[in-house]
C-alpha cells in the first residue's frame, strides 16, 4: 500500500462501513444494494481492502473483480429489465476501488 493509500485509509467510508445492504460477498469484494428510490437495482461492487486504483490490484484479482461486475450486471438486467446499464468507477469522492452499477430507464429522472 502506498503512502497516499495510507492517508486515505483512516477517512475511508468504504473501509469503515458496508456501503449499503450487503447482498453477496467473497474474500475479494462485496456487492451492496444502494437505497435510491429513483434507481431500483442500483448496486456497488466494493473491494474489501483499501486500494485507490484498479491497476493497484494484481491482474488475477482485477479479472475476478470484473467478473463480479459482469455477473451483477447480468443479474440486474434479468431482474429489473432496464433500458440501459451505466457502469462507473469514479473514486474522486471516495478513493477506494469500487464500481457503481446503475440501471437506467428512458423515463428516469435523469
Order of alpha helices (4+ residues) and beta strands (2+ residues): alpha-alpha-beta-beta-beta-alpha-beta-beta
